[in-house]
Amino acid sequence: MPVNVVKTYEDEIAWERAKARAREQYPDATGERFYRIVMAIYKKMTHYRPHSRHRSEHGC
């Protein structure tokens, strides 16, 4: 689980759900490919948007 993305208990639940969905849809995926699939599903499920330090410092 990527600690830079999954930070709260709710995030952990979403990460586990994304892993389960990835296993269902891509049973042959392993290693890095599996991780990329899980991350893509997780981001879609949580409407993930990375936070930029520059934007928050300048109020943009």
N, CA, C and O atoms as a GROMACS GRO file, in nm:
protein
  240
    1MET      N    1   0.086  -0.116   0.000
    1MET     CA    2   0.000   0.000   0.000
    1MET      C    3   0.091   0.123   0.000
    1MET      O    4   0.179   0.134   0.085
    2PRO      N    5   0.070   0.214  -0.093
    2PRO     CA    6   0.154   0.333  -0.102
    2PRO      C    7   0.117   0.435   0.006
    2PRO      O    8   0.007   0.491   0.004
    3VAL      N    9   0.208   0.458   0.098
    3VAL     CA   10   0.177   0.548   0.210
    3VAL      C   11   0.167   0.693   0.168
    3VAL      O   12   0.111   0.775   0.241
    4ASN      N   13   0.220   0.728   0.052
    4ASN     CA   14   0.208   0.866   0.007
    4ASN      C   15   0.069   0.896  -0.052
    4ASN      O   16   0.036   1.012  -0.075
    5VAL      N   17  -0.010   0.793  -0.076
    5VAL     CA   18  -0.144   0.809  -0.133
    5VAL      C   19  -0.251   0.764  -0.033
    5VAL      O   20  -0.351   0.833  -0.015
    6VAL      N   21  -0.230   0.652   0.030
    6VAL     CA   22  -0.326   0.594   0.124
    6VAL      C   23  -0.291   0.643   0.264
    6VAL      O   24  -0.194   0.596   0.325
    7LYS      N   25  -0.371   0.738   0.315
    7LYS     CA   26  -0.336   0.802   0.442
    7LYS      C   27  -0.438   0.782   0.553
    7LYS      O   28  -0.401   0.787   0.671
    8THR      N   29  -0.563   0.758   0.519
    8THR     CA   30  -0.667   0.746   0.621
    8THR      C   31  -0.724   0.604   0.620
    8THR      O   32  -0.694   0.523   0.532
    9TYR      N   33  -0.804   0.575   0.720
    9TYR     CA   34  -0.869   0.445   0.728
    9TYR      C   35  -0.959   0.422   0.607
    9TYR      O   36  -0.965   0.312   0.553
   10GLU      N   37  -1.029   0.527   0.565
   10GLU     CA   38  -1.116   0.517   0.448
   10GLU      C   39  -1.035   0.488   0.322
   10GLU      O   40  -1.078   0.412   0.235
   11ASP      N   41  -0.917   0.549   0.313
   11ASP     CA   42  -0.827   0.522   0.200
   11ASP      C   43  -0.784   0.375   0.200
   11ASP      O   44  -0.776   0.313   0.094
   12GLU      N   45  -0.756   0.321   0.318
   12GLU     CA   46  -0.715   0.181   0.328
   12GLU      C   47  -0.827   0.089   0.279
   12GLU      O   48  -0.801  -0.009   0.209
   13ILE      N   49  -0.949   0.120   0.315
   13ILE     CA   50  -1.063   0.040   0.271
   13ILE      C   51  -1.075   0.046   0.119
   13ILE      O   52  -1.095  -0.056   0.053
   14ALA      N   53  -1.062   0.167   0.063
   14ALA     CA   54  -1.070   0.184  -0.082
   14ALA      C   55  -0.956   0.108  -0.150
   14ALA      O   56  -0.977   0.048  -0.256
   15TRP      N   57  -0.836   0.109  -0.092
   15TRP     CA   58  -0.721   0.038  -0.150
   15TRP      C   59  -0.750  -0.113  -0.154
   15TRP      O   60  -0.722  -0.178  -0.255
   16GLU      N   61  -0.805  -0.167  -0.047
   16GLU     CA   62  -0.838  -0.310  -0.043
   16GLU      C   63  -0.947  -0.344  -0.145
   16GLU      O   64  -0.941  -0.449  -0.209
   17ARG      N   65  -1.045  -0.256  -0.159
   17ARG     CA   66  -1.149  -0.278  -0.259
   17ARG      C   67  -1.091  -0.274  -0.400
   17ARG      O   68  -1.131  -0.352  -0.486
   18ALA      N   69  -0.997  -0.183  -0.424
   18ALA     CA   70  -0.933  -0.174  -0.555
   18ALA      C   71  -0.852  -0.300  -0.584
   18ALA      O   72  -0.852  -0.348  -0.697
   19LYS      N   73  -0.784  -0.353  -0.483
   19LYS     CA   74  -0.709  -0.479  -0.503
   19LYS      C   75  -0.803  -0.593  -0.536
   19LYS      O   76  -0.774  -0.674  -0.624
   20ALA      N   77  -0.916  -0.600  -0.467
   20ALA     CA   78  -1.012  -0.706  -0.495
   20ALA      C   79  -1.067  -0.694  -0.636
   20ALA      O   80  -1.079  -0.794  -0.707
   21ARG      N   81  -1.099  -0.573  -0.677
   21ARG     CA   82  -1.151  -0.550  -0.812
   21ARG      C   83  -1.045  -0.587  -0.917
   21ARG      O   84  -1.077  -0.646  -1.020
   22ALA      N   85  -0.920  -0.554  -0.891
   22ALA     CA   86  -0.811  -0.586  -0.985
   22ALA      C   87  -0.796  -0.737  -0.998
   22ALA      O   88  -0.774  -0.788  -1.108
   23ARG      N   89  -0.807  -0.808  -0.887
   23ARG     CA   90  -0.796  -0.955  -0.892
   23ARG      C   91  -0.910  -1.016  -0.973
   23ARG      O   92  -0.890  -1.114  -1.046
   24GLU      N   93  -1.029  -0.957  -0.962
   24GLU     CA   94  -1.145  -1.007  -1.037
   24GLU      C   95  -1.129  -0.982  -1.186
   24GLU      O   96  -1.151  -1.072  -1.268
   25GLN      N   97  -1.089  -0.862  -1.221
   25GLN     CA   98  -1.084  -0.822  -1.362
   25GLN      C   99  -0.957  -0.866  -1.433
   25GLN      O  100  -0.959  -0.888  -1.554
   26TYR      N  101  -0.846  -0.879  -1.360
   26TYR     CA  102  -0.716  -0.914  -1.419
   26TYR      C  103  -0.651  -1.026  -1.338
   26TYR      O  104  -0.551  -1.002  -1.271
   27PRO      N  105  -0.705  -1.147  -1.344
   27PRO     CA  106  -0.653  -1.256  -1.260
   27PRO      C  107  -0.509  -1.296  -1.292
   27PRO      O  108  -0.441  -1.355  -1.208
   28ASP      N  109  -0.461  -1.266  -1.411
   28ASP     CA  110  -0.324  -1.305  -1.449
   28ASP      C  111  -0.221  -1.197  -1.419
   28ASP      O  112  -0.102  -1.222  -1.436
   29ALA      N  113  -0.262  -1.079  -1.376
   29ALA     CA  114  -0.169  -0.970  -1.349
   29ALA      C  115  -0.089  -0.999  -1.223
   29ALA      O  116  -0.144  -1.044  -1.122
   30THR      N  117   0.040  -0.974  -1.230
   30THR     CA  118   0.129  -0.994  -1.115
   30THR      C  119   0.230  -0.880  -1.107
   30THR      O  120   0.249  -0.805  -1.203
   31GLY      N  121   0.294  -0.869  -0.993
   31GLY     CA  122   0.403  -0.774  -0.975
   31GLY      C  123   0.367  -0.630  -1.004
   31GLY      O  124   0.264  -0.580  -0.960
   32GLU      N  125   0.455  -0.565  -1.079
   32GLU     CA  126   0.439  -0.423  -1.108
   32GLU      C  127   0.312  -0.395  -1.187
   32GLU      O  128   0.247  -0.293  -1.164
   33ARG      N  129   0.276  -0.484  -1.278
   33ARG     CA  130   0.153  -0.464  -1.357
   33ARG      C  131   0.031  -0.464  -1.265
   33ARG      O  132  -0.058  -0.381  -1.280
   34PHE      N  133   0.027  -0.558  -1.170
   34PHE     CA  134  -0.085  -0.563  -1.076
   34PHE      C  135  -0.092  -0.434  -0.994
   34PHE      O  136  -0.201  -0.379  -0.975
   35TYR      N  137   0.022  -0.387  -0.947
   35TYR     CA  138   0.027  -0.265  -0.868
   35TYR      C  139  -0.026  -0.146  -0.949
   35TYR      O  140  -0.103  -0.066  -0.897
   36ARG      N  141   0.014  -0.134  -1.075
   36ARG     CA  142  -0.033  -0.025  -1.160
   36ARG      C  143  -0.184  -0.031  -1.181
   36ARG      O  144  -0.251   0.072  -1.182
   37ILE      N  145  -0.236  -0.151  -1.198
   37ILE     CA  146  -0.380  -0.169  -1.217
   37ILE      C  147  -0.454  -0.128  -1.090
   37ILE      O  148  -0.554  -0.057  -1.096
   38VAL      N  149  -0.405  -0.174  -0.975
   38VAL     CA  150  -0.469  -0.138  -0.848
   38VAL      C  151  -0.467   0.013  -0.828
   38VAL      O  152  -0.567   0.072  -0.787
   39MET      N  153  -0.354   0.076  -0.857
   39MET     CA  154  -0.342   0.221  -0.839
   39MET      C  155  -0.440   0.294  -0.930
   39MET      O  156  -0.503   0.390  -0.887
   40ALA      N  157  -0.453   0.250  -1.053
   40ALA     CA  158  -0.547   0.314  -1.146
   40ALA      C  159  -0.690   0.301  -1.096
   40ALA      O  160  -0.767   0.397  -1.099
   41ILE      N  161  -0.726   0.182  -1.050
   41ILE     CA  162  -0.862   0.160  -0.998
   41ILE      C  163  -0.884   0.245  -0.873
   41ILE      O  164  -0.989   0.307  -0.858
   42TYR      N  165  -0.785   0.247  -0.783
   42TYR     CA  166  -0.796   0.325  -0.660
   42TYR      C  167  -0.818   0.473  -0.691
   42TYR      O  168  -0.903   0.538  -0.630
   43LYS      N  169  -0.740   0.526  -0.785
   43LYS     CA  170  -0.753   0.668  -0.818
   43LYS      C  171  -0.891   0.700  -0.875
   43LYS      O  172  -0.947   0.806  -0.846
   44LYS      N  173  -0.945   0.609  -0.954
   44LYS     CA  174  -1.079   0.631  -1.009
   44LYS      C  175  -1.184   0.624  -0.899
   44LYS      O  176  -1.279   0.703  -0.897
   45MET      N  177  -1.167   0.528  -0.807
   45MET     CA  178  -1.264   0.511  -0.699
   45MET      C  179  -1.268   0.631  -0.605
   45MET      O  180  -1.375   0.671  -0.558
   46THR      N  181  -1.152   0.688  -0.579
   46THR     CA  182  -1.143   0.796  -0.479
   46THR      C  183  -1.137   0.934  -0.541
   46THR      O  184  -1.128   1.034  -0.470
   47HIS      N  185  -1.142   0.942  -0.673
   47HIS     CA  186  -1.129   1.070  -0.742
   47HIS      C  187  -1.002   1.140  -0.696
   47HIS      O  188  -1.003   1.260  -0.666
   48TYR      N  189  -0.894   1.064  -0.691
   48TYR     CA  190  -0.765   1.110  -0.640
   48TYR      C  191  -0.711   1.228  -0.720
   48TYR      O  192  -0.714   1.228  -0.843
   49ARG      N  193  -0.664   1.328  -0.649
   49ARG     CA  194  -0.595   1.442  -0.709
   49ARG      C  195  -0.470   1.470  -0.625
   49ARG      O  196  -0.481   1.495  -0.505
   50PRO      N  197  -0.354   1.466  -0.687
   50PRO     CA  198  -0.232   1.493  -0.610
   50PRO      C  199  -0.228   1.638  -0.563
   50PRO      O  200  -0.278   1.727  -0.631
   51HIS      N  201  -0.171   1.659  -0.447
   51HIS     CA  202  -0.160   1.794  -0.392
   51HIS      C  203  -0.023   1.849  -0.426
   51HIS      O  204   0.078   1.780  -0.412
   52SER      N  205  -0.020   1.971  -0.470
   52SER     CA  206   0.106   2.037  -0.504
   52SER      C  207   0.139   2.137  -0.394
   52SER      O  208   0.054   2.216  -0.352
   53ARG      N  209   0.264   2.135  -0.347
   53ARG     CA  210   0.305   2.230  -0.245
   53ARG      C  211   0.304   2.373  -0.298
   53ARG      O  212   0.267   2.465  -0.225
   54HIS      N  213   0.344   2.391  -0.424
   54HIS     CA  214   0.347   2.526  -0.479
   54HIS      C  215   0.209   2.591  -0.477
   54HIS      O  216   0.195   2.707  -0.439
   55ARG      N  217   0.109   2.515  -0.518
   55ARG     CA  218  -0.025   2.572  -0.523
   55ARG      C  219  -0.074   2.611  -0.384
   55ARG      O  220  -0.132   2.718  -0.367
   56SER      N  221  -0.050   2.526  -0.286
   56SER     CA  222  -0.100   2.557  -0.153
   56SER      C  223  -0.023   2.673  -0.090
   56SER      O  224  -0.080   2.749  -0.011
   57GLU      N  225   0.105   2.690  -0.123
   57GLU     CA  226   0.183   2.800  -0.066
   57GLU      C  227   0.142   2.934  -0.124
   57GLU      O  228   0.146   3.036  -0.055
   58HIS      N  229   0.102   2.935  -0.250
   58HIS     CA  230   0.069   3.061  -0.316
   58HIS      C  231  -0.082   3.085  -0.325
   58HIS      O  232  -0.126   3.188  -0.376
   59GLY      N  233  -0.160   2.990  -0.277
   59GLY     CA  234  -0.304   3.008  -0.277
   59GLY      C  235  -0.368   3.001  -0.414
   59GLY      O  236  -0.479   3.051  -0.432
   60CYS      N  237  -0.302   2.942  -0.510
   60CYS     CA  238  -0.357   2.928  -0.646
   60CYS      C  239  -0.442   2.806  -0.659
   60CYS      O  240  -0.496   2.780  -0.766
   0.00000   0.00000   0.00000
